[in-house]
Amino acid sequence: MNVDLPLSVWISITALGGVGVMGPVALIVAAWLAFGYRWKYACAWLGLLGAAGGVVALSKIAFIGWGIGVRDLDFTGVSGHALMSTAVLPVAIFVALLPTRGALRACGVAIGLLAGAGVGVSRVVLDAHSVSESVAGCALGAAVALTFVRIAWRAEAGKLSPAPVAASLAAVVVALHGVPVPTQRWITDIALELSGHERPYVRASWKAKRYQAPQHRTDLRNQERAVA
């Protein structure tokens, strides 16, 4: 996918959606909700985001460990960057704007969704994900964000000023932008441990239908014993 922007710009955009940035932002949002409004909003937010994150992890584990995907759609797992950015950014802006008028909050949510979609596009441009994987991530993230916005739309206004909330969230984004978190390696390790395979399934050969299932660790140990 070719889009007329320098590669460095796309790398910067995609870094915004990493767990190293969006994870702390999500926690700061939960903290503001808990102390500025009600604990139930913080719990609802973290519960929704956690459930969606579980879907992403399971979809990736299923492919890496067992080769479960959709070849016709080039789908091997939901994009975590697209999910996190499309879920967290709209909610972060929404929480900062909670004391303001409904129209302004709605505009903030829309801006957050567009920013999250931009991260999803960057994943395709950088060949980190297919179109279907980024679309799935954006759709799941938007569902999380809009569900939470509906839950918290009538939260009591006026408990927090937008300025400190926005400033704290912006500071976290600036400070942690580009900080790597090896989530893919962790997921791969989990998938291999659960499946018992020595190596993961890989997109290119899986798409070409030339990929043989990796040997199970038990089979390899049996072969080693037989040779010994």
HUBELBEL-V283380 format. One line per field, one symbol per residue. ss: DSSP state (A for helix, B for strand, O for the rest). burial: b if it has 9 or more other ideal C-beta (glycine too) atoms within 8 Angstrom, else e. A space follows every 10 residues. Layout:
BEGIN
ss=???
burial=???
END
This chain:
BEGIN
ss=OOOOOOAAAA AAAAAAOOAA AAAAAAAAAA AAAAAAOOAA AAAAAAAAAA AAAAAAAAAA AAAAAAOOOB AAAOBOOOOA AAAAAAAAAA AAAAAAOOOO OAAAAAAAAA AAAAAAAAAA AAAAAOOOOO AAAAAAAAAA AAAAAAAAAA AAOOOOOOOO OAAAAAAAAA AAAAAAOOOO OOAAAAAAAA AAAAAOBOOO OOAAAAAOOO OOOOOBAAAA AAAAAAAO
burial=eeeeeeeeeb bbbbbbbbbb bbbbbbebbb bbbbeebeee bbebbbebbe ebbebbbebb bbbbbeeebe eeebbbbbbb bbbbbbbbbb bbbbbbbbbe eeebbeebbb bbbebbbbbb bbbbbbeebb bbbbbbbbeb bbbbbbbbbe ebeebeeeeb ebeebbebbe ebbeebbeee eeeeeebbeb bbeebebeeb beeeebeeee beebebbeeb eeeeeeee
END
